[in-house]
Amino acid sequence: MTTDATNRNLQKKFDFRAPRPRPFLANLPAKIDIYEDGIADFFRWRTGLDYYLTIDRIVDFVVDTGRMKILDLLADTAVFALNLAGRKAFCGHIHSFDSNVTLLERAKQRAVHLKLQETVEFRLFQEEKLPVPDAFADVAVSIFDFHRHPAKQYLSEILRVLVPNGYLIIAELIETELSKTSWTSKWKKLCVKYIKKNKAEAEAVYYDREEIIGLLFDAGFRQVILQGLNEPDSPRLGVFSLIAATK
């Protein structure tokens, strides 16, 4: 299949199927730990979406690309990486990075428990440049993390590590003109800074639709598809979206 045909095929498949109601890690012998509960709660509070079902939808799209070498740009609690590795339809390999040693060790233990250690590799990453060579990955995935990085530098590094015609998948909250200036948005920022005391989130920069598309094209990506994953209750709230960009 030609590149243009592949891109058209991906665009047609961008309408997601209904997510499967199966919370990840339900088959582990212990409850999901307090930290992961906090991640899921914060995600729901900030986006209005269920954390695990949203991850499941992102995995659906990555599987549909048919690509084999996946770069998970933030392992965190490894929900995405292990969910993808456990899919029977996925026959590739995942390289998942994080700067937190404790999270990585826990992720490795979960991979062994689920017998997925041959499919996913967890690696420590604390530098500005990803510890992989140029044109290393078919797909790079950033889930609810793009807003924490200097956009131009971050995208330039991702472009370096993708193969020609590779994909960048960004799952991110997209602002609207009203949400940028609404009292709801301002209150949430104050809440994150002073109540939740999350410095990274308090200093985060969220973009609107045109801004993030412009950033991707300016970085060198040549095709961008964007789809909202939720219908906000108010235009004053942002829309959590999936952005697919082709190198």
Backbone as CSV, one residue per row, in Angstrom:
resi,resn,N_x,N_y,N_z,CA_x,CA_y,CA_z,C_x,C_y,C_z
1,MET,0.842,-1.189,0.000,0.000,0.000,0.000,0.881,1.245,0.000
2,THR,0.553,2.231,-0.814,1.354,3.434,-0.893,1.157,4.274,0.353
3,THR,2.083,5.244,0.544,2.005,6.110,1.718,0.714,6.906,1.732
4,ASP,0.343,7.500,0.561,-0.893,8.294,0.506,-2.106,7.432,0.801
5,ALA,-2.105,6.212,0.285,-3.221,5.308,0.543,-3.291,4.929,2.018
6,THR,-2.115,4.723,2.627,-2.068,4.402,4.057,-2.639,5.540,4.878
7,ASN,-2.242,6.773,4.545,-2.744,7.931,5.283,-4.255,8.080,5.139
8,ARG,-4.768,7.836,3.913,-6.217,7.922,3.711,-6.935,6.847,4.521
9,ASN,-6.322,5.662,4.579,-6.908,4.570,5.330,-6.960,4.892,6.808
10,LEU,-5.857,5.483,7.334,-5.824,5.875,8.743,-6.889,6.918,9.047
11,GLN,-7.052,7.875,8.126,-8.027,8.919,8.352,-9.440,8.328,8.427
12,LYS,-9.716,7.336,7.580,-11.027,6.702,7.607,-11.249,5.961,8.924
13,LYS,-10.171,5.396,9.479,-10.301,4.613,10.704,-10.286,5.478,11.963
14,PHE,-10.209,6.789,11.796,-10.022,7.631,12.968,-11.268,7.701,13.839
15,ASP,-12.443,7.354,13.323,-13.649,7.283,14.139,-13.557,6.025,14.999
16,PHE,-13.477,6.224,16.311,-13.200,5.104,17.196,-14.433,4.241,17.447
17,ARG,-14.177,3.006,17.693,-15.233,2.129,18.178,-15.527,2.456,19.629
18,ALA,-16.672,2.005,20.129,-17.004,2.236,21.539,-15.978,1.538,22.413
19,PRO,-15.469,2.225,23.440,-14.447,1.614,24.296,-14.994,0.412,25.057
20,ARG,-14.131,-0.554,25.286,-14.537,-1.737,26.044,-14.443,-1.439,27.531
21,PRO,-15.500,-1.701,28.286,-15.529,-1.364,29.715,-14.743,-2.371,30.540
22,ARG,-13.434,-2.313,30.438,-12.618,-3.243,31.204,-11.453,-2.493,31.837
23,PRO,-11.568,-2.117,33.115,-10.474,-1.399,33.790,-9.187,-2.199,33.741
24,PHE,-8.114,-1.547,33.352,-6.824,-2.225,33.242,-6.304,-2.621,34.622
25,LEU,-5.575,-3.720,34.662,-4.956,-4.277,35.864,-5.957,-4.904,36.825
26,ALA,-7.215,-5.067,36.380,-8.209,-5.677,37.258,-7.826,-7.106,37.614
27,ASN,-6.979,-7.738,36.784,-6.606,-9.127,37.034,-5.387,-9.262,37.940
28,LEU,-4.832,-8.159,38.406,-3.702,-8.249,39.330,-4.207,-8.607,40.728
29,PRO,-3.361,-9.240,41.538,-3.815,-9.710,42.842,-4.072,-8.600,43.851
30,ALA,-3.552,-7.406,43.629,-3.733,-6.314,44.583,-4.505,-5.170,43.937
31,LYS,-5.034,-4.282,44.770,-5.737,-3.114,44.242,-4.758,-2.180,43.546
32,ILE,-5.278,-1.341,42.649,-4.444,-0.301,42.032,-3.951,0.602,43.153
33,ASP,-2.665,0.922,43.148,-2.079,1.664,44.257,-2.595,3.098,44.319
34,ILE,-2.296,3.766,45.411,-2.810,5.112,45.670,-2.345,6.100,44.610
35,TYR,-1.115,5.964,44.161,-0.604,6.893,43.151,-1.403,6.796,41.862
36,GLU,-1.650,5.585,41.409,-2.402,5.427,40.169,-3.844,5.892,40.334
37,ASP,-4.416,5.677,41.514,-5.744,6.222,41.791,-5.734,7.739,41.640
38,GLY,-4.662,8.357,42.127,-4.544,9.813,42.027,-4.449,10.274,40.581
39,ILE,-3.687,9.541,39.765,-3.576,9.869,38.342,-4.943,9.781,37.670
40,ALA,-5.668,8.699,37.931,-6.985,8.505,37.322,-7.969,9.579,37.774
41,ASP,-7.920,9.932,39.060,-8.825,10.959,39.589,-8.515,12.332,38.995
42,PHE,-7.217,12.660,38.899,-6.842,13.953,38.333,-7.258,14.039,36.866
43,PHE,-7.053,12.949,36.128,-7.422,12.932,34.715,-8.926,13.161,34.566
44,ARG,-9.713,12.492,35.377,-11.170,12.647,35.309,-11.580,14.072,35.677
45,TRP,-10.947,14.616,36.702,-11.251,15.988,37.142,-10.894,17.009,36.073
46,ARG,-9.771,16.786,35.391,-9.293,17.773,34.414,-9.982,17.634,33.063
47,THR,-10.352,16.411,32.661,-10.872,16.186,31.311,-12.336,15.778,31.259
48,GLY,-12.849,15.247,32.360,-14.210,14.748,32.363,-14.339,13.340,31.801
49,LEU,-13.215,12.666,31.538,-13.217,11.336,30.933,-12.676,10.288,31.907
50,ASP,-13.092,9.057,31.704,-12.534,7.939,32.465,-11.116,7.648,31.951
51,TYR,-10.179,7.562,32.852,-8.768,7.394,32.499,-8.525,6.092,31.729
52,TYR,-9.041,4.986,32.237,-8.734,3.682,31.652,-9.426,3.479,30.305
53,LEU,-10.655,3.917,30.177,-11.346,3.787,28.896,-10.708,4.685,27.837
54,THR,-10.213,5.835,28.256,-9.524,6.723,27.310,-8.228,6.089,26.822
55,ILE,-7.456,5.510,27.730,-6.235,4.795,27.336,-6.578,3.678,26.361
56,ASP,-7.670,2.988,26.607,-8.089,1.903,25.739,-8.359,2.397,24.319
57,ARG,-8.937,3.563,24.183,-9.229,4.128,22.868,-7.944,4.534,22.147
58,ILE,-6.995,5.044,22.895,-5.706,5.407,22.290,-4.985,4.143,21.806
59,VAL,-5.037,3.092,22.607,-4.436,1.819,22.201,-5.090,1.310,20.916
60,ASP,-6.410,1.443,20.821,-7.109,1.030,19.595,-6.494,1.688,18.364
61,PHE,-6.257,2.982,18.471,-5.725,3.706,17.314,-4.305,3.263,16.983
62,VAL,-3.469,3.087,18.005,-2.091,2.664,17.765,-2.071,1.283,17.115
63,VAL,-2.917,0.379,17.581,-3.008,-0.951,16.967,-3.425,-0.832,15.508
64,ASP,-4.372,0.060,15.217,-4.867,0.223,13.847,-3.809,0.765,12.887
65,THR,-2.773,1.418,13.398,-1.718,1.891,12.495,-0.947,0.735,11.887
66,GLY,-0.926,-0.423,12.548,-0.195,-1.579,12.053,1.309,-1.453,12.209
67,ARG,1.768,-0.449,12.929,3.213,-0.249,13.090,3.773,-1.132,14.201
68,MET,5.092,-1.394,14.135,5.704,-2.415,14.983,6.559,-1.873,16.127
69,LYS,7.197,-0.725,15.914,8.103,-0.208,16.949,7.510,1.080,17.531
70,ILE,7.095,1.003,18.802,6.356,2.083,19.446,7.209,2.716,20.535
71,LEU,7.216,4.041,20.568,7.918,4.789,21.599,6.877,5.433,22.519
72,ASP,6.834,4.977,23.766,5.944,5.553,24.771,6.746,6.622,25.518
73,LEU,6.405,7.889,25.291,7.242,8.985,25.773,7.133,9.237,27.272
74,LEU,6.113,8.670,27.922,6.006,8.783,29.380,5.359,7.514,29.915
75,ALA,6.152,6.676,30.581,5.632,5.403,31.097,4.619,5.633,32.209
76,ASP,4.959,6.502,33.166,4.123,6.778,34.338,3.763,5.452,35.016
77,THR,2.487,5.099,35.116,2.125,3.836,35.764,2.046,2.676,34.777
78,ALA,2.476,2.901,33.544,2.598,1.868,32.504,1.257,1.338,32.020
79,VAL,0.183,2.045,32.272,-1.136,1.578,31.829,-1.192,1.465,30.305
80,PHE,-0.702,2.496,29.600,-0.731,2.450,28.143,0.165,1.347,27.596
81,ALA,1.424,1.317,28.026,2.391,0.369,27.471,1.962,-1.078,27.692
82,LEU,1.502,-1.406,28.888,1.121,-2.780,29.184,-0.211,-3.146,28.535
83,ASN,-1.099,-2.174,28.430,-2.366,-2.411,27.740,-2.108,-2.735,26.268
84,LEU,-1.243,-1.935,25.629,-0.901,-2.181,24.227,-0.174,-3.513,24.067
85,ALA,0.791,-3.776,24.948,1.570,-5.020,24.859,0.687,-6.247,25.009
86,GLY,-0.406,-6.117,25.743,-1.281,-7.243,25.981,-2.289,-7.512,24.877
87,ARG,-2.370,-6.631,23.899,-3.319,-6.834,22.798,-2.827,-7.933,21.865
88,LYS,-3.689,-8.885,21.555,-3.318,-9.979,20.648,-3.039,-9.459,19.247
89,ALA,-3.696,-8.338,18.878,-3.516,-7.788,17.530,-2.200,-7.037,17.380
90,PHE,-1.503,-6.789,18.496,-0.232,-6.064,18.435,0.921,-7.047,18.450
91,CYS,1.762,-6.996,17.425,2.875,-7.942,17.307,4.235,-7.239,17.339
92,GLY,4.251,-5.980,17.783,5.483,-5.216,17.761,6.191,-5.171,19.106
93,HIS,6.979,-4.105,19.286,7.753,-3.919,20.514,7.585,-2.476,20.991
94,ILE,7.538,-2.294,22.306,7.323,-0.977,22.900,8.533,-0.591,23.734
95,HIS,9.004,0.634,23.534,10.054,1.217,24.371,9.399,2.339,25.173
96,SER,9.358,2.179,26.494,8.634,3.116,27.352,9.608,3.804,28.300
97,PHE,9.540,5.154,28.341,10.517,5.943,29.092,9.875,6.688,30.256
98,ASP,10.667,6.881,31.312,10.238,7.724,32.426,11.474,8.149,33.205
99,SER,11.351,9.266,33.914,12.469,9.758,34.732,12.372,9.275,36.178
100,ASN,11.286,8.585,36.506,11.051,8.123,37.873,11.441,6.647,37.991
101,VAL,12.506,6.389,38.726,13.028,5.022,38.855,12.011,4.106,39.528
102,THR,11.335,4.611,40.557,10.358,3.796,41.281,9.233,3.338,40.371
103,LEU,8.712,4.265,39.553,7.643,3.912,38.625,8.115,2.878,37.610
104,LEU,9.346,3.029,37.138,9.873,2.086,36.153,10.035,0.688,36.746
105,GLU,10.507,0.610,37.974,10.671,-0.699,38.607,9.330,-1.372,38.822
106,ARG,8.331,-0.599,39.220,6.996,-1.147,39.400,6.418,-1.607,38.060
107,ALA,6.691,-0.814,37.012,6.216,-1.181,35.672,6.846,-2.496,35.223
108,LYS,8.138,-2.670,35.495,8.818,-3.910,35.117,8.212,-5.109,35.841
109,GLN,7.879,-4.921,37.126,7.264,-6.002,37.890,5.905,-6.373,37.317
110,ARG,5.139,-5.353,36.922,3.832,-5.623,36.332,3.973,-6.361,35.001
111,ALA,4.978,-5.970,34.228,5.202,-6.631,32.941,5.522,-8.110,33.145
112,VAL,6.349,-8.413,34.134,6.687,-9.812,34.427,5.443,-10.564,34.877
113,HIS,4.648,-9.938,35.753,3.435,-10.579,36.257,2.476,-10.918,35.117
114,LEU,2.395,-10.027,34.129,1.489,-10.226,32.997,2.145,-10.983,31.849
115,LYS,3.419,-11.394,32.057,4.187,-12.126,31.034,4.321,-11.312,29.742
116,LEU,4.610,-10.025,29.911,4.747,-9.114,28.770,6.147,-8.518,28.677
117,GLN,7.085,-9.040,29.459,8.422,-8.440,29.519,9.183,-8.553,28.201
118,GLU,8.778,-9.478,27.318,9.443,-9.598,26.025,8.910,-8.590,25.009
119,THR,7.765,-7.989,25.316,7.115,-7.070,24.374,7.398,-5.612,24.695
120,VAL,7.580,-5.311,25.962,7.777,-3.908,26.358,9.054,-3.773,27.178
121,GLU,9.815,-2.723,26.872,11.067,-2.424,27.578,10.930,-1.065,28.259
122,PHE,11.156,-1.011,29.559,11.075,0.234,30.324,12.481,0.767,30.558
123,ARG,12.671,2.059,30.242,14.012,2.644,30.328,13.978,3.996,31.017
124,LEU,15.034,4.270,31.782,15.176,5.548,32.465,15.575,6.624,31.462
125,PHE,14.951,7.787,31.583,15.209,8.898,30.661,15.210,10.196,31.450
126,GLN,16.371,10.859,31.547,16.483,12.089,32.323,17.192,13.210,31.566
127,GLU,17.382,13.033,30.267,18.084,14.033,29.471,17.107,14.756,28.549
128,GLU,17.591,15.805,27.878,16.745,16.524,26.930,16.513,15.702,25.677
129,LYS,17.521,14.923,25.274,17.396,14.093,24.079,17.020,12.669,24.466
130,LEU,16.127,12.084,23.697,15.752,10.696,23.924,16.948,9.786,23.639
131,PRO,17.177,8.766,24.463,18.352,7.893,24.302,18.161,6.838,23.219
132,VAL,17.766,7.284,22.048,17.607,6.386,20.900,18.164,7.096,19.667
133,PRO,18.596,6.340,18.658,19.168,6.959,17.453,18.094,7.594,16.569
134,ASP,18.543,8.310,15.547,17.625,8.909,14.577,16.812,7.815,13.884
135,ALA,15.579,8.169,13.485,14.699,7.258,12.736,14.569,5.907,13.445
136,PHE,14.314,5.945,14.730,14.275,4.727,15.554,12.884,4.099,15.612
137,ALA,11.830,4.921,15.726,10.496,4.409,16.027,9.508,4.654,14.897
138,ASP,8.529,3.764,14.786,7.444,3.937,13.820,6.381,4.891,14.349
139,VAL,6.134,4.826,15.652,5.100,5.642,16.283,5.617,6.142,17.629
140,ALA,5.432,7.423,17.902,5.726,7.995,19.220,4.407,8.442,19.838
141,VAL,4.210,8.117,21.116,2.935,8.387,21.773,3.167,9.253,23.011
142,SER,2.426,10.364,23.085,2.473,11.257,24.236,1.061,11.399,24.786
143,ILE,0.835,10.901,26.001,-0.509,10.911,26.586,-0.563,11.895,27.749
144,PHE,-1.327,12.962,27.579,-1.566,13.980,28.611,-0.261,14.471,29.239
145,ASP,0.711,14.736,28.361,2.027,15.161,28.827,2.591,16.306,27.991
146,PHE,2.058,16.516,26.805,2.579,17.528,25.889,2.580,18.919,26.525
147,HIS,1.586,19.213,27.331,1.447,20.543,27.929,2.550,20.874,28.932
148,ARG,3.334,19.888,29.330,4.404,20.116,30.316,5.751,20.446,29.679
149,HIS,5.851,20.405,28.361,7.137,20.533,27.672,7.213,21.794,26.822
150,PRO,8.423,22.330,26.627,8.604,23.390,25.610,8.276,22.798,24.245
151,ALA,7.214,23.257,23.622,6.633,22.574,22.464,7.612,22.410,21.301
152,LYS,8.310,23.476,20.919,9.176,23.413,19.734,10.312,22.425,19.936
153,GLN,10.952,22.477,21.087,12.067,21.565,21.372,11.581,20.116,21.457
154,TYR,10.444,19.923,22.076,9.867,18.588,22.254,9.528,17.959,20.900
155,LEU,8.877,18.734,20.035,8.483,18.214,18.726,9.683,17.951,17.825
156,SER,10.694,18.797,17.934,11.902,18.601,17.142,12.581,17.286,17.495
157,GLU,12.622,16.958,18.780,13.252,15.717,19.217,12.432,14.499,18.774
158,ILE,11.111,14.616,18.840,10.261,13.513,18.399,10.414,13.286,16.897
159,LEU,10.475,14.372,16.147,10.654,14.254,14.691,11.955,13.523,14.375
160,ARG,12.996,13.780,15.171,14.301,13.132,14.951,14.208,11.620,15.084
161,VAL,13.456,11.146,16.074,13.472,9.713,16.378,12.461,8.916,15.555
162,LEU,11.596,9.595,14.795,10.618,8.888,13.974,11.189,8.526,12.608
163,VAL,10.773,7.385,12.108,11.146,6.992,10.749,10.371,7.867,9.760
164,PRO,10.825,7.974,8.493,10.019,8.653,7.483,8.622,8.034,7.418
165,ASN,7.615,8.875,7.354,6.210,8.440,7.366,5.784,7.871,8.724
166,GLY,6.591,8.112,9.768,6.202,7.696,11.109,5.110,8.600,11.667
167,TYR,4.505,8.148,12.762,3.384,8.884,13.341,3.702,9.362,14.760
168,LEU,3.255,10.570,15.053,3.226,11.061,16.423,1.765,11.094,16.850
169,ILE,1.466,10.447,17.974,0.121,10.438,18.525,0.148,11.240,19.829
170,ILE,-0.596,12.323,19.863,-0.682,13.161,21.065,-2.114,13.105,21.588
171,ALA,-2.277,12.696,22.832,-3.574,12.764,23.498,-3.490,13.920,24.489
172,GLU,-4.280,14.952,24.264,-4.078,16.189,25.019,-5.369,16.991,25.131
173,LEU,-5.444,17.803,26.164,-6.566,18.707,26.353,-6.379,19.930,25.455
174,ILE,-7.347,20.164,24.585,-7.301,21.295,23.667,-8.207,22.403,24.186
175,GLU,-7.655,23.572,24.345,-8.427,24.710,24.831,-9.332,25.265,23.725
176,THR,-10.387,25.940,24.139,-11.195,26.742,23.234,-10.965,28.204,23.613
177,GLU,-11.428,29.116,22.772,-11.252,30.534,23.093,-11.930,30.882,24.415
178,LEU,-13.096,30.288,24.651,-13.807,30.568,25.898,-13.137,29.901,27.091
179,SER,-12.629,28.679,26.883,-12.026,27.970,28.017,-10.742,28.633,28.484
180,LYS,-10.057,29.320,27.570,-8.803,29.987,27.947,-9.034,31.116,28.951
181,THR,-10.157,31.782,28.812,-10.420,32.956,29.650,-11.516,32.732,30.679
182,SER,-12.068,31.517,30.742,-13.191,31.267,31.645,-12.737,31.209,33.098
183,TRP,-13.677,31.501,33.998,-13.383,31.409,35.422,-13.130,29.959,35.832
184,THR,-13.780,29.015,35.135,-13.560,27.597,35.434,-12.100,27.219,35.216
185,SER,-11.550,27.659,34.079,-10.153,27.361,33.770,-9.215,28.025,34.784
186,LYS,-9.501,29.280,35.122,-8.655,29.991,36.082,-8.718,29.335,37.457
187,TRP,-9.926,28.912,37.837,-10.072,28.262,39.138,-9.291,26.954,39.178
188,LYS,-9.342,26.179,38.083,-8.629,24.905,38.052,-7.116,25.115,38.142
189,LYS,-6.618,26.162,37.495,-5.186,26.446,37.572,-4.781,26.806,38.997
190,LEU,-5.604,27.607,39.662,-5.321,27.968,41.061,-5.409,26.741,41.960
191,CYS,-6.375,25.882,41.681,-6.538,24.656,42.468,-5.313,23.760,42.333
192,VAL,-4.827,23.608,41.086,-3.645,22.776,40.849,-2.432,23.343,41.573
193,LYS,-2.291,24.649,41.556,-1.110,25.285,42.131,-1.127,25.291,43.655
194,TYR,-2.275,25.655,44.260,-2.295,25.881,45.697,-2.925,24.749,46.510
195,ILE,-3.819,23.985,45.921,-4.471,22.908,46.661,-3.817,21.566,46.347
196,LYS,-3.698,21.242,45.069,-3.070,19.978,44.678,-1.548,20.064,44.720
197,LYS,-1.028,21.311,44.712,0.416,21.560,44.806,1.209,20.756,43.772
198,ASN,0.728,20.794,42.551,1.379,20.102,41.439,2.063,21.154,40.574
199,LYS,3.367,21.334,40.779,4.098,22.396,40.101,4.100,22.221,38.588
200,ALA,4.311,20.995,38.116,4.371,20.740,36.671,3.054,21.111,35.996
201,GLU,1.943,20.758,36.628,0.639,21.084,36.049,0.317,22.566,36.189
202,ALA,0.756,23.169,37.275,0.484,24.591,37.491,1.173,25.459,36.442
203,GLU,2.324,24.997,35.933,3.077,25.750,34.928,2.784,25.267,33.509
204,ALA,1.817,24.375,33.361,1.517,23.782,32.058,0.932,24.809,31.095
205,VAL,1.175,24.563,29.798,0.626,25.414,28.736,-0.253,24.543,27.842
206,TYR,-1.539,24.859,27.828,-2.473,24.151,26.958,-2.725,25.009,25.723
207,TYR,-2.887,24.354,24.588,-3.041,25.068,23.323,-4.449,24.873,22.770
208,ASP,-4.863,25.817,21.912,-6.122,25.609,21.209,-5.845,24.836,19.919
209,ARG,-6.893,24.517,19.203,-6.805,23.668,18.013,-5.840,24.235,16.970
210,GLU,-5.997,25.495,16.654,-5.157,26.099,15.622,-3.704,26.195,16.067
211,GLU,-3.482,26.478,17.340,-2.116,26.598,17.851,-1.371,25.273,17.769
212,ILE,-2.010,24.189,18.181,-1.290,22.915,18.198,-1.067,22.388,16.782
213,ILE,-2.024,22.628,15.879,-1.821,22.241,14.482,-0.680,23.049,13.878
214,GLY,-0.646,24.354,14.182,0.443,25.199,13.693,1.794,24.754,14.208
215,LEU,1.874,24.374,15.478,3.136,23.897,16.054,3.635,22.639,15.347
216,LEU,2.727,21.740,15.037,3.102,20.489,14.379,3.590,20.727,12.954
217,PHE,2.901,21.569,12.209,3.354,21.868,10.846,4.682,22.628,10.858
218,ASP,4.829,23.570,11.794,6.084,24.330,11.896,7.254,23.411,12.238
219,ALA,6.984,22.353,13.011,8.047,21.419,13.403,8.500,20.543,12.233
220,GLY,7.640,20.402,11.208,8.020,19.594,10.051,7.087,18.441,9.752
221,PHE,6.024,18.268,10.556,5.049,17.229,10.250,4.206,17.681,9.059
222,ARG,3.792,16.742,8.220,3.163,17.124,6.954,1.676,16.805,6.880
223,GLN,1.151,16.076,7.839,-0.281,15.826,7.880,-0.711,15.755,9.337
224,VAL,-1.802,16.413,9.667,-2.296,16.426,11.040,-3.795,16.145,11.025
225,ILE,-4.207,15.182,11.840,-5.623,14.864,12.018,-5.948,15.036,13.498
226,LEU,-7.050,15.697,13.790,-7.420,15.957,15.186,-8.871,15.584,15.401
227,GLN,-9.111,14.838,16.494,-10.489,14.470,16.832,-10.697,14.550,18.330
228,GLY,-11.789,15.221,18.730,-12.137,15.295,20.141,-12.656,13.964,20.643
229,LEU,-12.291,13.617,21.862,-12.741,12.365,22.458,-13.913,12.561,23.398
230,ASN,-14.298,13.804,23.646,-15.444,14.040,24.516,-16.216,15.267,24.046
231,GLU,-17.443,15.350,24.496,-18.272,16.520,24.251,-18.401,17.259,25.575
232,PRO,-17.702,18.398,25.735,-17.739,19.095,27.021,-19.132,19.622,27.347
233,ASP,-19.444,19.707,28.643,-20.745,20.213,29.081,-20.908,21.692,28.773
234,SER,-19.789,22.387,28.611,-19.830,23.821,28.372,-18.706,24.202,27.411
235,PRO,-18.936,25.202,26.532,-17.849,25.671,25.653,-16.716,26.315,26.429
236,ARG,-16.934,26.527,27.730,-15.883,27.099,28.572,-14.911,26.039,29.080
237,LEU,-15.172,24.785,28.717,-14.276,23.693,29.093,-13.490,23.237,27.868
238,GLY,-12.269,22.764,28.074,-11.466,22.263,26.971,-11.975,20.912,26.475
239,VAL,-11.461,20.478,25.331,-11.851,19.208,24.732,-10.640,18.284,24.710
240,PHE,-10.729,17.147,25.382,-9.620,16.202,25.324,-9.629,15.548,23.952
241,SER,-8.488,15.619,23.257,-8.444,15.248,21.840,-7.274,14.323,21.536
242,LEU,-7.426,13.607,20.449,-6.350,12.786,19.917,-5.857,13.429,18.635
243,ILE,-4.553,13.711,18.599,-3.943,14.349,17.423,-2.964,13.363,16.813
244,ALA,-3.125,13.087,15.534,-2.228,12.192,14.825,-1.481,13.007,13.768
245,ALA,-0.147,13.019,13.845,0.672,13.777,12.910,1.626,12.836,12.189
246,THR,1.782,13.046,10.883,2.648,12.197,10.063,3.946,12.931,9.724
247,LYS,5.063,12.259,9.927,6.351,12.856,9.594,6.528,12.898,8.071
